[in-house]
Amino acid sequence: MAVSCKARNDDHLNPSTRRDVLIGLGGLYGATNLSDPFAYAKPIQPPDISDCSVIYVPDPENPTNCCPPLTRKIIDFKLPFSK
């Protein structure tokens, strides 16, 4: 594919000017994004950690506890020690 750019004074003979092409491409890209149903900015709900249970999926003999510890005491975050 070759694209050539030739600037001349006889632009009235060629109706598809650069501005028309850019406006057309902008409209094309805008129209293609209107039909995407996955582009909605819908918020997701946070998980309900009060209804947590043990998971037996990877290994039924060794269940995985993914539940966070339930405590009312807030633990302050401390940066890890680095050398």
N, C-alpha and C positions, 0 to 999 in steps of 0.2 A: 504494500500500500504506500503510495507516494502522495504527499501533501505539498503543494507549492503555494507560496504566498507572493503575489505580484501586485504591487501597489501602482495604480495608474490613475489618470484623471478621468477616464471614461467609465466611472462606476455606474453611471446611469444605464449603461448597456447590460450590466450584470445585476439583476434584481436581488440575488441572494448575497447580501453583504455580510460582513463579519458579525455585525450586531444582530441581524436576523437569525443567523446560524446559532449564536449563543443564546438568544431568547428561545429558539426552538429546542435546543438541547436542554435548557433549564426546565422548560415545560414538560419535556419528555421524562426527565428524571423525576420531576415532581409528580407526574401522573402515575408513574410506575410504583412509587412509594405509597400511594393511597390505598392500594388493594392488599397490603401486607397485614394480616390479622395478628401477627406476632409483634408488631411494633407499638402496641398500646402500652402506655406507661401506667399500668394498673398496679397498685401496691399489693404486696403479698402479706398475708397474715402471719404474725409470729407464731412459733410452735407453742402448744399448750404443754408446759412441762409438768403440770400437776397430774396429767394423765400419762405417766411414763411407765414403761414396763421393760422387762428383760427380753433381749432378742436371742432367738435360738437358730438364726438363719445359717451362719457359716459352719458352725459345728454344734449339733444338738447336745453333745455331751459336755461341751464347755460354753455355756451361755455368755453373752456379752452384755454387760450392764452399761448402757449409754446414758443413763439418767444422771443429771447433775446432782451433786449433794444438796440436800435441803437444809439450809441454815438461815437464821435471821441475822447473823453477825456478818457485817460487810468487811471483807478482807482488802486492805490497801495493796495496790499493785506496786511491786518493787522491781526496779530494773535488774536484769541479771548482771552478775559481776563479769567484767571483761578486762582482759590484760592489755 
